[in-house]
Each structure stands twice: as structure tokens, then as C-alpha cells.
Amino acid sequence: MKKRLKEIEIKGFKGTKNEFNVITYFLTHGKVLRKLSINFLEDDRWDVVSRRKAVKRFWMLPKASTNLEISIY
């Protein structure tokens, strides 16, 4: 994974602890990772404030890749 995984797409993100842990691992260890796309699950609990909190959490993490593009939908 550290040398070959370049693109990850996560569909139906629910914001569970395990999902955050997996994404954190990818961001902090994926040295060749170029693109990470996260699509939130369409659910009533994902209001604007909740989405912003989740996004802020991802932006604050140290990134292993210097050429990483993160898209959050």
C-alpha cells in the first residue's frame, strides 16, 4: 500500500470511528497517494456543521504525500 496505492474512493461515509481510523491511516502512511475522494452518506444527521467538523478533522492530519488531492462530497 505504501508504494503502490495512488487513488482511494470512499462511498457512503458514515463518520464512524473505524472509518476515521482507516482514512487517518491512509493519509498518514500513503506516501504515493495522489487522490482521496470521500462521499458522505446522504443522511439527515449530516448537516452542514457535522460535515464541516469531519472535513476539518481530515485537513488537520499530517499527510505522508506531498501531492495529495482530497475531494469531499
Secondary structure, DSSP 8 states (H G I E B T S, - for coil): -TTT--EEEEEEE---HHHHHHHHHHHHH-TT--EEEEEE---TT--HHHHHHHHHHHHTS--S-TT-EEEE-
